[in-house]
Amino acid sequence: QVLREPGAPYLGDPLEPSRPMPLHVQRMAVETQTTATNLKRLSEFIHDGETFRTLPVLEQQLMVQQKDEMTEYAKTLSLRYCMALLAYG
């Protein structure tokens, strides 16, 4: 899910933009979006790209492992961000 357009500033509560969120929550929002975007690009490269199939097998395996680990990181980060929205929103 897209939280904001890439590069757009994040200044406040998504439900009440006039009320600023704490800086650490703003950074978390940006990191959540960046991670989701990077994970989507990596997944597309692995699943849809002809280039991926031309890479050495070890590199392919490492990229799949990276995707799996990024997925877990994205889940944890998303949960933290949701908790922060509940706490500060």
Biopython code that builds the backbone (N, CA, C, O; Angstrom):
import numpy as np
from Bio.PDB.StructureBuilder import StructureBuilder

atoms = [
    (1, "GLN", "N", (0.844, -1.173, 0.000)),
    (1, "GLN", "CA", (0.000, 0.000, 0.000)),
    (1, "GLN", "C", (0.890, 1.238, 0.000)),
    (1, "GLN", "O", (1.874, 1.302, 0.738)),
    (2, "VAL", "N", (0.545, 2.214, -0.825)),
    (2, "VAL", "CA", (1.326, 3.435, -0.919)),
    (2, "VAL", "C", (0.860, 4.402, 0.159)),
    (2, "VAL", "O", (-0.324, 4.729, 0.240)),
    (3, "LEU", "N", (1.787, 4.855, 0.980)),
    (3, "LEU", "CA", (1.469, 5.797, 2.038)),
    (3, "LEU", "C", (1.475, 7.220, 1.514)),
    (3, "LEU", "O", (0.720, 8.069, 1.986)),
    (4, "ARG", "N", (2.336, 7.476, 0.531)),
    (4, "ARG", "CA", (2.486, 8.799, -0.070)),
    (4, "ARG", "C", (3.257, 8.615, -1.359)),
    (4, "ARG", "O", (3.829, 7.553, -1.603)),
    (5, "GLU", "N", (3.273, 9.633, -2.174)),
    (5, "GLU", "CA", (4.065, 9.569, -3.397)),
    (5, "GLU", "C", (5.542, 9.651, -3.035)),
    (5, "GLU", "O", (5.909, 10.419, -2.146)),
    (6, "PRO", "N", (6.403, 8.875, -3.705)),
    (6, "PRO", "CA", (7.830, 8.960, -3.416)),
    (6, "PRO", "C", (8.327, 10.395, -3.571)),
    (6, "PRO", "O", (8.030, 11.070, -4.557)),
    (7, "GLY", "N", (9.078, 10.839, -2.587)),
    (7, "GLY", "CA", (9.621, 12.187, -2.621)),
    (7, "GLY", "C", (8.728, 13.241, -2.005)),
    (7, "GLY", "O", (9.180, 14.358, -1.752)),
    (8, "ALA", "N", (7.460, 12.910, -1.754)),
    (8, "ALA", "CA", (6.536, 13.883, -1.167)),
    (8, "ALA", "C", (6.843, 14.012, 0.323)),
    (8, "ALA", "O", (7.176, 13.022, 0.973)),
    (9, "PRO", "N", (6.734, 15.215, 0.865)),
    (9, "PRO", "CA", (7.014, 15.379, 2.289)),
    (9, "PRO", "C", (5.947, 14.720, 3.141)),
    (9, "PRO", "O", (4.780, 14.668, 2.753)),
    (10, "TYR", "N", (6.333, 14.229, 4.269)),
    (10, "TYR", "CA", (5.391, 13.668, 5.232)),
    (10, "TYR", "C", (5.423, 14.568, 6.450)),
    (10, "TYR", "O", (6.431, 14.628, 7.153)),
    (11, "LEU", "N", (4.348, 15.255, 6.702)),
    (11, "LEU", "CA", (4.358, 16.273, 7.741)),
    (11, "LEU", "C", (3.432, 15.980, 8.906)),
    (11, "LEU", "O", (3.613, 16.552, 9.981)),
    (12, "GLY", "N", (2.455, 15.119, 8.735)),
    (12, "GLY", "CA", (1.522, 14.948, 9.838)),
    (12, "GLY", "C", (0.705, 13.691, 9.764)),
    (12, "GLY", "O", (0.922, 12.815, 8.926)),
    (13, "ASP", "N", (-0.230, 13.633, 10.657)),
    (13, "ASP", "CA", (-1.162, 12.530, 10.769)),
    (13, "ASP", "C", (-1.902, 12.374, 9.449)),
    (13, "ASP", "O", (-2.478, 13.347, 8.961)),
    (14, "PRO", "N", (-1.908, 11.165, 8.843)),
    (14, "PRO", "CA", (-2.586, 10.997, 7.559)),
    (14, "PRO", "C", (-4.079, 11.271, 7.627)),
    (14, "PRO", "O", (-4.691, 11.620, 6.618)),
    (15, "LEU", "N", (-4.675, 11.115, 8.815)),
    (15, "LEU", "CA", (-6.098, 11.388, 8.965)),
    (15, "LEU", "C", (-6.376, 12.830, 9.368)),
    (15, "LEU", "O", (-7.494, 13.323, 9.216)),
    (16, "GLU", "N", (-5.362, 13.493, 9.877)),
    (16, "GLU", "CA", (-5.481, 14.891, 10.288)),
    (16, "GLU", "C", (-4.149, 15.600, 9.990)),
    (16, "GLU", "O", (-3.360, 15.845, 10.903)),
    (17, "PRO", "N", (-3.898, 15.932, 8.707)),
    (17, "PRO", "CA", (-2.594, 16.448, 8.287)),
    (17, "PRO", "C", (-2.151, 17.733, 8.983)),
    (17, "PRO", "O", (-0.958, 18.036, 9.005)),
    (18, "SER", "N", (-3.078, 18.486, 9.546)),
    (18, "SER", "CA", (-2.687, 19.727, 10.211)),
    (18, "SER", "C", (-1.968, 19.462, 11.534)),
    (18, "SER", "O", (-1.290, 20.346, 12.058)),
    (19, "ARG", "N", (-2.110, 18.271, 12.067)),
    (19, "ARG", "CA", (-1.454, 17.934, 13.335)),
    (19, "ARG", "C", (-0.156, 17.186, 13.045)),
    (19, "ARG", "O", (-0.201, 16.061, 12.546)),
    (20, "PRO", "N", (0.999, 17.782, 13.345)),
    (20, "PRO", "CA", (2.266, 17.127, 13.029)),
    (20, "PRO", "C", (2.505, 15.891, 13.891)),
    (20, "PRO", "O", (2.124, 15.839, 15.060)),
    (21, "MET", "N", (3.135, 14.919, 13.288)),
    (21, "MET", "CA", (3.522, 13.716, 14.011)),
    (21, "MET", "C", (4.930, 13.923, 14.546)),
    (21, "MET", "O", (5.671, 14.746, 14.006)),
    (22, "PRO", "N", (5.326, 13.195, 15.601)),
    (22, "PRO", "CA", (6.703, 13.284, 16.094)),
    (22, "PRO", "C", (7.699, 12.920, 14.985)),
    (22, "PRO", "O", (7.386, 12.149, 14.078)),
    (23, "LEU", "N", (8.888, 13.485, 15.078)),
    (23, "LEU", "CA", (9.898, 13.274, 14.032)),
    (23, "LEU", "C", (10.231, 11.805, 13.821)),
    (23, "LEU", "O", (10.422, 11.383, 12.680)),
    (24, "HIS", "N", (10.307, 11.017, 14.884)),
    (24, "HIS", "CA", (10.653, 9.613, 14.700)),
    (24, "HIS", "C", (9.552, 8.865, 13.948)),
    (24, "HIS", "O", (9.840, 7.910, 13.226)),
    (25, "VAL", "N", (8.314, 9.280, 14.105)),
    (25, "VAL", "CA", (7.214, 8.651, 13.368)),
    (25, "VAL", "C", (7.253, 9.102, 11.906)),
    (25, "VAL", "O", (6.963, 8.315, 11.005)),
    (26, "GLN", "N", (7.606, 10.351, 11.675)),
    (26, "GLN", "CA", (7.764, 10.825, 10.304)),
    (26, "GLN", "C", (8.866, 10.039, 9.591)),
    (26, "GLN", "O", (8.708, 9.642, 8.436)),
    (27, "ARG", "N", (9.978, 9.818, 10.288)),
    (27, "ARG", "CA", (11.075, 9.037, 9.688)),
    (27, "ARG", "C", (10.630, 7.598, 9.429)),
    (27, "ARG", "O", (10.997, 7.001, 8.417)),
    (28, "MET", "N", (9.841, 7.051, 10.344)),
    (28, "MET", "CA", (9.337, 5.693, 10.178)),
    (28, "MET", "C", (8.419, 5.597, 8.957)),
    (28, "MET", "O", (8.442, 4.599, 8.236)),
    (29, "ALA", "N", (7.620, 6.628, 8.730)),
    (29, "ALA", "CA", (6.734, 6.647, 7.562)),
    (29, "ALA", "C", (7.546, 6.628, 6.276)),
    (29, "ALA", "O", (7.222, 5.898, 5.339)),
    (30, "VAL", "N", (8.594, 7.425, 6.234)),
    (30, "VAL", "CA", (9.452, 7.472, 5.046)),
    (30, "VAL", "C", (10.155, 6.129, 4.853)),
    (30, "VAL", "O", (10.212, 5.615, 3.736)),
    (31, "GLU", "N", (10.690, 5.562, 5.931)),
    (31, "GLU", "CA", (11.386, 4.276, 5.845)),
    (31, "GLU", "C", (10.432, 3.160, 5.420)),
    (31, "GLU", "O", (10.821, 2.278, 4.655)),
    (32, "THR", "N", (9.206, 3.187, 5.900)),
    (32, "THR", "CA", (8.212, 2.184, 5.515)),
    (32, "THR", "C", (7.941, 2.256, 4.020)),
    (32, "THR", "O", (7.899, 1.231, 3.339)),
    (33, "GLN", "N", (7.757, 3.467, 3.513)),
    (33, "GLN", "CA", (7.494, 3.648, 2.083)),
    (33, "GLN", "C", (8.693, 3.237, 1.242)),
    (33, "GLN", "O", (8.540, 2.552, 0.230)),
    (34, "THR", "N", (9.877, 3.650, 1.654)),
    (34, "THR", "CA", (11.095, 3.320, 0.908)),
    (34, "THR", "C", (11.302, 1.811, 0.865)),
    (34, "THR", "O", (11.619, 1.250, -0.183)),
    (35, "THR", "N", (11.123, 1.161, 2.007)),
    (35, "THR", "CA", (11.300, -0.284, 2.066)),
    (35, "THR", "C", (10.287, -0.996, 1.176)),
    (35, "THR", "O", (10.642, -1.935, 0.464)),
    (36, "ALA", "N", (9.040, -0.562, 1.211)),
    (36, "ALA", "CA", (8.004, -1.176, 0.372)),
    (36, "ALA", "C", (8.329, -1.006, -1.113)),
    (36, "ALA", "O", (8.149, -1.930, -1.906)),
    (37, "THR", "N", (8.804, 0.170, -1.474)),
    (37, "THR", "CA", (9.160, 0.425, -2.878)),
    (37, "THR", "C", (10.329, -0.453, -3.310)),
    (37, "THR", "O", (10.290, -1.061, -4.380)),
    (38, "ASN", "N", (11.365, -0.522, -2.483)),
    (38, "ASN", "CA", (12.534, -1.345, -2.824)),
    (38, "ASN", "C", (12.188, -2.825, -2.880)),
    (38, "ASN", "O", (12.688, -3.549, -3.741)),
    (39, "LEU", "N", (11.343, -3.274, -1.975)),
    (39, "LEU", "CA", (10.923, -4.672, -1.974)),
    (39, "LEU", "C", (10.115, -4.997, -3.226)),
    (39, "LEU", "O", (10.291, -6.059, -3.824)),
    (40, "LYS", "N", (9.245, -4.098, -3.616)),
    (40, "LYS", "CA", (8.452, -4.306, -4.831)),
    (40, "LYS", "C", (9.359, -4.407, -6.060)),
    (40, "LYS", "O", (9.175, -5.283, -6.905)),
    (41, "ARG", "N", (10.326, -3.516, -6.153)),
    (41, "ARG", "CA", (11.253, -3.535, -7.295)),
    (41, "ARG", "C", (12.075, -4.816, -7.335)),
    (41, "ARG", "O", (12.258, -5.405, -8.400)),
    (42, "LEU", "N", (12.571, -5.249, -6.178)),
    (42, "LEU", "CA", (13.351, -6.480, -6.130)),
    (42, "LEU", "C", (12.493, -7.680, -6.507)),
    (42, "LEU", "O", (12.930, -8.544, -7.267)),
    (43, "SER", "N", (11.278, -7.734, -5.982)),
    (43, "SER", "CA", (10.375, -8.842, -6.314)),
    (43, "SER", "C", (10.077, -8.889, -7.809)),
    (43, "SER", "O", (10.079, -9.957, -8.420)),
    (44, "GLU", "N", (9.822, -7.720, -8.389)),
    (44, "GLU", "CA", (9.561, -7.674, -9.830)),
    (44, "GLU", "C", (10.783, -8.118, -10.608)),
    (44, "GLU", "O", (10.647, -8.829, -11.603)),
    (45, "PHE", "N", (11.969, -7.721, -10.187)),
    (45, "PHE", "CA", (13.198, -8.120, -10.873)),
    (45, "PHE", "C", (13.361, -9.635, -10.836)),
    (45, "PHE", "O", (13.732, -10.257, -11.832)),
    (46, "ILE", "N", (13.078, -10.220, -9.671)),
    (46, "ILE", "CA", (13.234, -11.670, -9.522)),
    (46, "ILE", "C", (12.183, -12.422, -10.332)),
    (46, "ILE", "O", (12.515, -13.387, -11.020)),
    (47, "HIS", "N", (10.942, -12.003, -10.263)),
    (47, "HIS", "CA", (9.848, -12.782, -10.841)),
    (47, "HIS", "C", (9.565, -12.468, -12.307)),
    (47, "HIS", "O", (9.080, -13.330, -13.040)),
    (48, "ASP", "N", (9.856, -11.265, -12.735)),
    (48, "ASP", "CA", (9.481, -10.872, -14.092)),
    (48, "ASP", "C", (10.666, -10.625, -15.017)),
    (48, "ASP", "O", (10.493, -10.499, -16.230)),
    (49, "GLY", "N", (11.860, -10.556, -14.455)),
    (49, "GLY", "CA", (12.990, -10.119, -15.265)),
    (49, "GLY", "C", (13.744, -11.242, -15.932)),
    (49, "GLY", "O", (14.049, -12.262, -15.315)),
    (50, "GLU", "N", (14.037, -11.043, -17.191)),
    (50, "GLU", "CA", (14.880, -11.989, -17.912)),
    (50, "GLU", "C", (16.310, -11.908, -17.409)),
    (50, "GLU", "O", (17.031, -12.906, -17.427)),
    (51, "THR", "N", (16.726, -10.735, -16.963)),
    (51, "THR", "CA", (18.091, -10.554, -16.479)),
    (51, "THR", "C", (18.367, -11.449, -15.288)),
    (51, "THR", "O", (19.456, -12.014, -15.181)),
    (52, "PHE", "N", (17.400, -11.590, -14.389)),
    (52, "PHE", "CA", (17.589, -12.410, -13.195)),
    (52, "PHE", "C", (18.009, -13.823, -13.565)),
    (52, "PHE", "O", (18.900, -14.394, -12.936)),
    (53, "ARG", "N", (17.375, -14.384, -14.575)),
    (53, "ARG", "CA", (17.668, -15.773, -14.975)),
    (53, "ARG", "C", (19.058, -15.927, -15.571)),
    (53, "ARG", "O", (19.567, -17.044, -15.669)),
    (54, "THR", "N", (19.677, -14.825, -15.970)),
    (54, "THR", "CA", (21.032, -14.910, -16.552)),
    (54, "THR", "C", (22.120, -14.806, -15.480)),
    (54, "THR", "O", (23.295, -15.018, -15.777)),
    (55, "LEU", "N", (21.748, -14.487, -14.255)),
    (55, "LEU", "CA", (22.730, -14.329, -13.183)),
    (55, "LEU", "C", (23.214, -15.696, -12.699)),
    (55, "LEU", "O", (22.514, -16.698, -12.848)),
    (56, "PRO", "N", (24.402, -15.728, -12.123)),
    (56, "PRO", "CA", (24.869, -16.993, -11.532)),
    (56, "PRO", "C", (23.889, -17.471, -10.455)),
    (56, "PRO", "O", (23.240, -16.663, -9.791)),
    (57, "VAL", "N", (23.792, -18.784, -10.293)),
    (57, "VAL", "CA", (22.829, -19.379, -9.371)),
    (57, "VAL", "C", (23.018, -18.852, -7.948)),
    (57, "VAL", "O", (22.034, -18.562, -7.267)),
    (58, "LEU", "N", (24.252, -18.726, -7.493)),
    (58, "LEU", "CA", (24.492, -18.230, -6.149)),
    (58, "LEU", "C", (23.936, -16.816, -5.978)),
    (58, "LEU", "O", (23.330, -16.509, -4.951)),
    (59, "GLU", "N", (24.135, -15.968, -6.961)),
    (59, "GLU", "CA", (23.594, -14.611, -6.887)),
    (59, "GLU", "C", (22.069, -14.626, -6.864)),
    (59, "GLU", "O", (21.453, -13.853, -6.129)),
    (60, "GLN", "N", (21.458, -15.494, -7.657)),
    (60, "GLN", "CA", (20.001, -15.631, -7.638)),
    (60, "GLN", "C", (19.527, -16.039, -6.246)),
    (60, "GLN", "O", (18.569, -15.473, -5.719)),
    (61, "GLN", "N", (20.199, -17.021, -5.656)),
    (61, "GLN", "CA", (19.806, -17.494, -4.326)),
    (61, "GLN", "C", (19.942, -16.392, -3.291)),
    (61, "GLN", "O", (19.085, -16.250, -2.419)),
    (62, "LEU", "N", (21.011, -15.610, -3.378)),
    (62, "LEU", "CA", (21.213, -14.526, -2.427)),
    (62, "LEU", "C", (20.163, -13.437, -2.598)),
    (62, "LEU", "O", (19.721, -12.845, -1.614)),
    (63, "MET", "N", (19.763, -13.170, -3.826)),
    (63, "MET", "CA", (18.730, -12.156, -4.063)),
    (63, "MET", "C", (17.378, -12.626, -3.521)),
    (63, "MET", "O", (16.620, -11.826, -2.973)),
    (64, "VAL", "N", (17.076, -13.893, -3.667)),
    (64, "VAL", "CA", (15.829, -14.427, -3.117)),
    (64, "VAL", "C", (15.874, -14.355, -1.590)),
    (64, "VAL", "O", (14.878, -14.008, -0.955)),
    (65, "GLN", "N", (17.026, -14.681, -1.002)),
    (65, "GLN", "CA", (17.179, -14.572, 0.449)),
    (65, "GLN", "C", (17.013, -13.113, 0.887)),
    (65, "GLN", "O", (16.365, -12.835, 1.896)),
    (66, "GLN", "N", (17.601, -12.190, 0.128)),
    (66, "GLN", "CA", (17.462, -10.767, 0.436)),
    (66, "GLN", "C", (15.998, -10.351, 0.409)),
    (66, "GLN", "O", (15.539, -9.625, 1.290)),
    (67, "LYS", "N", (15.263, -10.811, -0.605)),
    (67, "LYS", "CA", (13.834, -10.489, -0.713)),
    (67, "LYS", "C", (13.068, -11.019, 0.486)),
    (67, "LYS", "O", (12.222, -10.321, 1.044)),
    (68, "ASP", "N", (13.361, -12.255, 0.886)),
    (68, "ASP", "CA", (12.674, -12.847, 2.042)),
    (68, "ASP", "C", (12.955, -12.059, 3.318)),
    (68, "ASP", "O", (12.049, -11.818, 4.116)),
    (69, "GLU", "N", (14.202, -11.661, 3.506)),
    (69, "GLU", "CA", (14.565, -10.899, 4.698)),
    (69, "GLU", "C", (13.976, -9.491, 4.657)),
    (69, "GLU", "O", (13.560, -8.962, 5.688)),
    (70, "MET", "N", (13.941, -8.888, 3.481)),
    (70, "MET", "CA", (13.323, -7.566, 3.340)),
    (70, "MET", "C", (11.825, -7.648, 3.641)),
    (70, "MET", "O", (11.255, -6.721, 4.216)),
    (71, "THR", "N", (11.194, -8.749, 3.255)),
    (71, "THR", "CA", (9.769, -8.943, 3.519)),
    (71, "THR", "C", (9.513, -8.959, 5.023)),
    (71, "THR", "O", (8.578, -8.318, 5.503)),
    (72, "GLU", "N", (10.340, -9.688, 5.761)),
    (72, "GLU", "CA", (10.183, -9.738, 7.214)),
    (72, "GLU", "C", (10.430, -8.365, 7.833)),
    (72, "GLU", "O", (9.700, -7.951, 8.734)),
    (73, "TYR", "N", (11.446, -7.659, 7.358)),
    (73, "TYR", "CA", (11.746, -6.313, 7.847)),
    (73, "TYR", "C", (10.565, -5.379, 7.579)),
    (73, "TYR", "O", (10.170, -4.602, 8.449)),
    (74, "ALA", "N", (10.007, -5.461, 6.370)),
    (74, "ALA", "CA", (8.874, -4.603, 6.009)),
    (74, "ALA", "C", (7.670, -4.886, 6.898)),
    (74, "ALA", "O", (6.962, -3.955, 7.283)),
    (75, "LYS", "N", (7.425, -6.145, 7.229)),
    (75, "LYS", "CA", (6.314, -6.494, 8.113)),
    (75, "LYS", "C", (6.502, -5.873, 9.492)),
    (75, "LYS", "O", (5.584, -5.269, 10.045)),
    (76, "THR", "N", (7.707, -6.031, 10.039)),
    (76, "THR", "CA", (7.990, -5.490, 11.369)),
    (76, "THR", "C", (7.885, -3.975, 11.373)),
    (76, "THR", "O", (7.292, -3.395, 12.282)),
    (77, "LEU", "N", (8.446, -3.344, 10.383)),
    (77, "LEU", "CA", (8.410, -1.885, 10.287)),
    (77, "LEU", "C", (6.974, -1.391, 10.144)),
    (77, "LEU", "O", (6.599, -0.395, 10.763)),
    (78, "SER", "N", (6.182, -2.066, 9.350)),
    (78, "SER", "CA", (4.777, -1.681, 9.175)),
    (78, "SER", "C", (4.003, -1.784, 10.481)),
    (78, "SER", "O", (3.188, -0.917, 10.796)),
    (79, "LEU", "N", (4.258, -2.842, 11.236)),
    (79, "LEU", "CA", (3.593, -2.992, 12.532)),
    (79, "LEU", "C", (3.999, -1.874, 13.488)),
    (79, "LEU", "O", (3.158, -1.316, 14.193)),
    (80, "ARG", "N", (5.293, -1.551, 13.508)),
    (80, "ARG", "CA", (5.753, -0.459, 14.363)),
    (80, "ARG", "C", (5.112, 0.859, 13.958)),
    (80, "ARG", "O", (4.721, 1.653, 14.814)),
    (81, "TYR", "N", (5.003, 1.092, 12.651)),
    (81, "TYR", "CA", (4.410, 2.328, 12.164)),
    (81, "TYR", "C", (2.920, 2.391, 12.553)),
    (81, "TYR", "O", (2.440, 3.435, 12.994)),
    (82, "CYS", "N", (2.206, 1.297, 12.393)),
    (82, "CYS", "CA", (0.787, 1.263, 12.786)),
    (82, "CYS", "C", (0.631, 1.525, 14.280)),
    (82, "CYS", "O", (-0.269, 2.253, 14.699)),
    (83, "MET", "N", (1.509, 0.929, 15.079)),
    (83, "MET", "CA", (1.453, 1.161, 16.529)),
    (83, "MET", "C", (1.722, 2.629, 16.853)),
    (83, "MET", "O", (1.086, 3.202, 17.738)),
    (84, "ALA", "N", (2.668, 3.236, 16.130)),
    (84, "ALA", "CA", (2.973, 4.641, 16.358)),
    (84, "ALA", "C", (1.792, 5.519, 15.982)),
    (84, "ALA", "O", (1.502, 6.496, 16.673)),
    (85, "LEU", "N", (1.106, 5.183, 14.894)),
    (85, "LEU", "CA", (-0.082, 5.949, 14.512)),
    (85, "LEU", "C", (-1.167, 5.855, 15.579)),
    (85, "LEU", "O", (-1.858, 6.832, 15.867)),
    (86, "LEU", "N", (-1.305, 4.678, 16.152)),
    (86, "LEU", "CA", (-2.293, 4.519, 17.235)),
    (86, "LEU", "C", (-1.896, 5.320, 18.480)),
    (86, "LEU", "O", (-2.743, 5.900, 19.159)),
    (87, "ALA", "N", (-0.604, 5.335, 18.757)),
    (87, "ALA", "CA", (-0.123, 6.015, 19.961)),
    (87, "ALA", "C", (-0.133, 7.543, 19.792)),
    (87, "ALA", "O", (-0.455, 8.269, 20.733)),
    (88, "TYR", "N", (0.215, 8.024, 18.606)),
    (88, "TYR", "CA", (0.389, 9.469, 18.407)),
    (88, "TYR", "C", (-0.674, 10.092, 17.545)),
    (88, "TYR", "O", (-0.777, 11.317, 17.481)),
    (89, "GLY", "N", (-1.477, 9.272, 16.870)),
    (89, "GLY", "CA", (-2.458, 9.786, 15.927)),
    (89, "GLY", "C", (-3.755, 10.204, 16.525)),
    (89, "GLY", "O", (-4.649, 10.653, 15.808)),
]
sb = StructureBuilder()
sb.init_structure("model")
sb.init_model(0)
sb.init_chain("A")
sb.init_seg("    ")
for serial, (resi, resn, name, xyz) in enumerate(atoms, 1):
    if name == "N":
        sb.init_residue(resn, " ", resi, " ")
    sb.init_atom(name, np.array(xyz, "f"), 0.0, 1.0, " ", f" {name:<3s}", serial, name[0])
structure = sb.get_structure()
